[in-house]
Structures are given as structure tokens and as C-alpha cells.
Amino acid sequence: MARDIQPCVYIMANRKNGTIYVGVTSDIAQRGWQHRQGLVDGFTRQYCCKTLVWYELHPTMESAILREKQLKAGSRKKKIALIVERNPDWRDLYAEVIA
């Protein structure tokens, strides 16, 4: 059965208030799995960012990329505020995206 693919901006973390990573994808379930398995070379594997703590769906990849750039250009404080607003306990939201 095919999953619906939808552009998404997401934040992965290694622990509450720890290292965070902002990314964009067209398949958050697959990308989240890749991060969790350590299959994504670079920053997220180096810092063990395996917990999906925030995500935002977008109607187009263009809007998702613009939002990713906006978040990456913003401060860490603003990124943490986004996470805490939706997910104050920094729960792993991966189960939501694979349901």
C-alpha cells in the first residue's frame, strides 16, 4: 500500500534541550526511519539526532524549503520555542508520522 507523500520540515534532537537538526523531506516517515537507523551521513549521525521532536507539513516542496531556510536562519531559542509549544516533553513524534 502506497503512503501519501507530503513535503515536511522537521526537527530531530538527541535529547531534551540537546543538539537539534532542522531538515526538509517529501517523506517524513522514511526520512525519520533513516535518521533513527543512523543511515544519514553527517551532522545527525555524528550527534545522534534520532528523535523527531517537531514537524510541519506543507502543501508544496517549495514552501517547505522556504520554511526550512527560515528556521535555519533563526536562533536556537526560536527553534526550541517551536518544539516546546507543540511538544513540551520532547516526546518522539515518529509514531505519529508512521500511523
CYANA upper distance limits for C-alpha pairs under 8 A (distance plus 0.5 A):
  5 ILE  CA     26 SER  CA      6.39
  5 ILE  CA     27 ASP  CA      5.93
  6 GLN  CA     26 SER  CA      5.72
  6 GLN  CA     27 ASP  CA      6.70
  6 GLN  CA     28 ILE  CA      8.40
  6 GLN  CA     57 LEU  CA      7.32
  6 GLN  CA     58 HIS  CA      7.40
  6 GLN  CA     59 PRO  CA      7.56
  6 GLN  CA     60 THR  CA      8.16
  7 PRO  CA     24 VAL  CA      7.83
  7 PRO  CA     25 THR  CA      6.21
  7 PRO  CA     26 SER  CA      4.60
  7 PRO  CA     27 ASP  CA      7.23
  7 PRO  CA     28 ILE  CA      8.36
  7 PRO  CA     57 LEU  CA      6.50
  7 PRO  CA     58 HIS  CA      5.79
  7 PRO  CA     59 PRO  CA      7.13
  7 PRO  CA     60 THR  CA      6.49
  7 PRO  CA     61 MET  CA      5.67
  7 PRO  CA     64 ALA  CA      6.61
  8 CYS  CA     24 VAL  CA      6.17
  8 CYS  CA     25 THR  CA      5.95
  8 CYS  CA     26 SER  CA      6.56
  8 CYS  CA     27 ASP  CA      7.87
  8 CYS  CA     28 ILE  CA      7.03
  8 CYS  CA     55 TYR  CA      7.20
  8 CYS  CA     56 GLU  CA      6.05
  8 CYS  CA     57 LEU  CA      4.91
  8 CYS  CA     58 HIS  CA      6.10
  8 CYS  CA     61 MET  CA      8.18
  8 CYS  CA     64 ALA  CA      6.37
  9 VAL  CA     22 VAL  CA      7.72
  9 VAL  CA     23 GLY  CA      6.24
  9 VAL  CA     24 VAL  CA      4.91
  9 VAL  CA     25 THR  CA      7.10
  9 VAL  CA     55 TYR  CA      6.07
  9 VAL  CA     56 GLU  CA      5.80
  9 VAL  CA     57 LEU  CA      7.09
  9 VAL  CA     58 HIS  CA      8.24
  9 VAL  CA     64 ALA  CA      6.33
  9 VAL  CA     65 ILE  CA      8.11
  9 VAL  CA     67 ARG  CA      7.65
  9 VAL  CA     68 GLU  CA      6.49
 10 TYR  CA     22 VAL  CA      6.24
 10 TYR  CA     23 GLY  CA      5.88
 10 TYR  CA     24 VAL  CA      6.68
 10 TYR  CA     28 ILE  CA      8.41
 10 TYR  CA     52 LEU  CA      7.78
 10 TYR  CA     53 VAL  CA      8.32
 10 TYR  CA     54 TRP  CA      6.08
 10 TYR  CA     55 TYR  CA      4.56
 10 TYR  CA     56 GLU  CA      6.84
 11 ILE  CA     20 ILE  CA      7.01
 11 ILE  CA     21 TYR  CA      5.89
 11 ILE  CA     22 VAL  CA      5.07
 11 ILE  CA     23 GLY  CA      6.89
 11 ILE  CA     52 LEU  CA      6.56
 11 ILE  CA     53 VAL  CA      6.37
 11 ILE  CA     54 TRP  CA      5.61
 11 ILE  CA     55 TYR  CA      6.74
 12 MET  CA     20 ILE  CA      6.10
 12 MET  CA     21 TYR  CA      5.67
 12 MET  CA     22 VAL  CA      7.17
 12 MET  CA     44 THR  CA      8.37
 12 MET  CA     49 CYS  CA      5.97
 12 MET  CA     50 LYS  CA      6.58
 12 MET  CA     51 THR  CA      5.72
 12 MET  CA     52 LEU  CA      5.05
 12 MET  CA     53 VAL  CA      6.26
 12 MET  CA     54 TRP  CA      7.74
 13 ALA  CA     18 GLY  CA      6.92
 13 ALA  CA     19 THR  CA      6.05
 13 ALA  CA     20 ILE  CA      4.90
 13 ALA  CA     21 TYR  CA      6.90
 13 ALA  CA     48 CYS  CA      8.27
 13 ALA  CA     49 CYS  CA      5.00
 13 ALA  CA     50 LYS  CA      6.66
 13 ALA  CA     51 THR  CA      5.67
 13 ALA  CA     52 LEU  CA      7.07
 13 ALA  CA     53 VAL  CA      7.07
 14 ASN  CA     18 GLY  CA      6.39
 14 ASN  CA     19 THR  CA      6.22
 14 ASN  CA     20 ILE  CA      7.38
 14 ASN  CA     47 TYR  CA      7.34
 14 ASN  CA     48 CYS  CA      5.95
 14 ASN  CA     49 CYS  CA      4.59
 14 ASN  CA     50 LYS  CA      6.40
 14 ASN  CA     51 THR  CA      6.64
 15 ARG  CA     19 THR  CA      7.60
 15 ARG  CA     49 CYS  CA      8.32
 15 ARG  CA     51 THR  CA      7.96
 15 ARG  CA     90 TRP  CA      8.30
 16 LYS  CA     89 ASP  CA      8.09
 16 LYS  CA     90 TRP  CA      6.27
 17 ASN  CA     80 ILE  CA      7.99
 19 THR  CA     47 TYR  CA      7.52
 19 THR  CA     49 CYS  CA      7.55
 20 ILE  CA     49 CYS  CA      7.31
 21 TYR  CA     43 PHE  CA      8.34
 21 TYR  CA     44 THR  CA      7.32
 21 TYR  CA     49 CYS  CA      7.65
 22 VAL  CA     68 GLU  CA      7.34
 22 VAL  CA     71 LEU  CA      7.86
 22 VAL  CA     72 LYS  CA      7.14
 23 GLY  CA     68 GLU  CA      6.99
 24 VAL  CA     64 ALA  CA      7.16
 24 VAL  CA     65 ILE  CA      7.03
 24 VAL  CA     68 GLU  CA      6.89
 25 THR  CA     31 ARG  CA      7.44
 26 SER  CA     61 MET  CA      7.62
 27 ASP  CA     31 ARG  CA      6.62
 28 ILE  CA     32 GLY  CA      6.19
 28 ILE  CA     97 VAL  CA      7.28
 29 ALA  CA     33 TRP  CA      6.75
 29 ALA  CA     94 TYR  CA      7.82
 29 ALA  CA     97 VAL  CA      6.07
 29 ALA  CA     98 ILE  CA      6.01
 30 GLN  CA     34 GLN  CA      6.76
 31 ARG  CA     35 HIS  CA      6.81
 32 GLY  CA     36 ARG  CA      6.65
 32 GLY  CA     50 LYS  CA      8.20
 32 GLY  CA     52 LEU  CA      7.45
 32 GLY  CA     94 TYR  CA      7.34
 33 TRP  CA     37 GLN  CA      6.63
 34 GLN  CA     38 GLY  CA      6.72
 34 GLN  CA     39 LEU  CA      5.59
 34 GLN  CA     40 VAL  CA      6.60
 35 HIS  CA     39 LEU  CA      6.52
 35 HIS  CA     40 VAL  CA      6.21
 35 HIS  CA     44 THR  CA      7.47
 35 HIS  CA     45 ARG  CA      7.76
 35 HIS  CA     49 CYS  CA      7.67
 35 HIS  CA     50 LYS  CA      5.97
 36 ARG  CA     49 CYS  CA      8.31
 36 ARG  CA     50 LYS  CA      5.12
 36 ARG  CA     51 THR  CA      7.71
 37 GLN  CA     50 LYS  CA      8.40
 38 GLY  CA     44 THR  CA      8.29
 38 GLY  CA     45 ARG  CA      5.89
 38 GLY  CA     48 CYS  CA      8.13
 38 GLY  CA     50 LYS  CA      8.21
 39 LEU  CA     45 ARG  CA      7.95
 40 VAL  CA     44 THR  CA      7.38
 40 VAL  CA     45 ARG  CA      6.74
 41 ASP  CA     45 ARG  CA      6.40
 41 ASP  CA     46 GLN  CA      8.38
 42 GLY  CA     46 GLN  CA      6.54
 43 PHE  CA     47 TYR  CA      6.60
 44 THR  CA     48 CYS  CA      6.11
 44 THR  CA     49 CYS  CA      5.30
 44 THR  CA     50 LYS  CA      7.82
 45 ARG  CA     49 CYS  CA      7.00
 51 THR  CA     91 ARG  CA      8.38
 51 THR  CA     92 ASP  CA      5.77
 51 THR  CA     93 LEU  CA      8.08
 51 THR  CA     94 TYR  CA      8.02
 52 LEU  CA     91 ARG  CA      8.37
 52 LEU  CA     92 ASP  CA      5.70
 52 LEU  CA     93 LEU  CA      5.86
 52 LEU  CA     94 TYR  CA      6.24
 53 VAL  CA     83 ILE  CA      6.96
 53 VAL  CA     87 ASN  CA      7.33
 53 VAL  CA     90 TRP  CA      6.06
 53 VAL  CA     91 ARG  CA      6.68
 53 VAL  CA     92 ASP  CA      6.05
 53 VAL  CA     93 LEU  CA      6.31
 54 TRP  CA     82 LEU  CA      8.18
 54 TRP  CA     83 ILE  CA      6.14
 54 TRP  CA     86 ARG  CA      7.91
 54 TRP  CA     87 ASN  CA      7.68
 54 TRP  CA     93 LEU  CA      7.63
 57 LEU  CA     64 ALA  CA      8.12
 58 HIS  CA     63 SER  CA      6.88
 58 HIS  CA     64 ALA  CA      6.08
 59 PRO  CA     63 SER  CA      7.64
 59 PRO  CA     64 ALA  CA      8.38
 60 THR  CA     64 ALA  CA      6.92
 61 MET  CA     65 ILE  CA      6.57
 62 GLU  CA     66 LEU  CA      6.76
 63 SER  CA     67 ARG  CA      6.70
 64 ALA  CA     68 GLU  CA      6.62
 65 ILE  CA     69 LYS  CA      6.71
 66 LEU  CA     70 GLN  CA      6.72
 67 ARG  CA     71 LEU  CA      6.66
 68 GLU  CA     72 LYS  CA      6.57
 69 LYS  CA     73 ALA  CA      6.57
 70 GLN  CA     74 GLY  CA      6.81
 71 LEU  CA     75 SER  CA      8.34
 71 LEU  CA     79 LYS  CA      7.42
 74 GLY  CA     78 LYS  CA      7.02
 74 GLY  CA     79 LYS  CA      7.83
 75 SER  CA     79 LYS  CA      7.08
 76 ARG  CA     80 ILE  CA      6.65
 77 LYS  CA     81 ALA  CA      6.66
 78 LYS  CA     82 LEU  CA      6.83
 79 LYS  CA     83 ILE  CA      6.95
 80 ILE  CA     84 VAL  CA      6.59
 81 ALA  CA     85 GLU  CA      6.47
 82 LEU  CA     86 ARG  CA      7.18
 83 ILE  CA     87 ASN  CA      5.93
 83 ILE  CA     88 PRO  CA      7.25
 83 ILE  CA     90 TRP  CA      7.66
 84 VAL  CA     88 PRO  CA      4.53
 84 VAL  CA     89 ASP  CA      7.78
 84 VAL  CA     90 TRP  CA      7.67
 87 ASN  CA     91 ARG  CA      7.00
 93 LEU  CA     97 VAL  CA      7.58
 94 TYR  CA     98 ILE  CA      7.04
 95 ALA  CA     99 ALA  CA      6.63
